[in-house]
Amino acid sequence: AACAVFGASPAGWAEPAPPVCRDEVCFAAETDIVGAPLTLRGVSTFRYWGLRVYTGALYLPAAETSPAEDLGETPKKHVLSYHSGVSVDQLVEKSEEVLEEHPRFSPEKIRPFLSRINALYVPVEKGDAYASTYDPTPGTLSLFFNERLLGQIHDRDFARAYFGIWVSDYSVSKRFTDELLGRK
């Protein structure tokens, strides 16, 4: 409050960047995973038949410039905030559909990991949020629901495939991916 009154920050103290809001959902401009600082790269809303399903955000290291397909060993965080309810069956069906279309990943190889992550899902209600993070040091994908850790999978290839559902050339939507990556 003192900074607002006096109009300046104390020397050496940077004010946090304001959140970025879209379709009634706001995301922090910065976050971190296991001590790695990440910056909001982009925000997008996924629509199905014109209806808003979720608004997503992608966080990457500030200096990251790799194309989507090369983000495999980059620390990252992806958040989806839902505008409507979604059943576990719908979550499973859509993720499997997208992953099976991706030519870079063998369905046989990722099936055991996909079954494990599918077992973690819980039904979504309006306002709920899923987040996934990837820590490349141990190669760990973590899945969160409303900021509560649901589980972890320790497989680099599966982590790359899982993030590819939203950030790849074979994602749920090219527009969604482009906006998450800050291309549009």
Salt bridges, closest charged atoms under 4 A:
ASP23 OD2 - ARG47 NH2 3.69
ASP23 OD1 - ARG52 NH1 3.83
GLU69 OE1 - HIS102 NE2 3.77
GLU69 OE1 - ARG104 NH1 2.97
GLU73 OE1 - ARG156 NH1 2.65
GLU96 OE2 - ARG111 NH1 3.29
GLU97 OE2 - LYS94 NZ 3.14
GLU100 OE2 - ARG111 NH2 3.21
ASP157 OD2 - LYS109 NZ 2.59
ASP178 OD2 - LYS174 NZ 3.02
ASP178 OD1 - ARG183 NH1 2.71
GLU179 OE1 - ARG22 NH1 2.94
GLU179 OE1 - ARG175 NH1 2.91
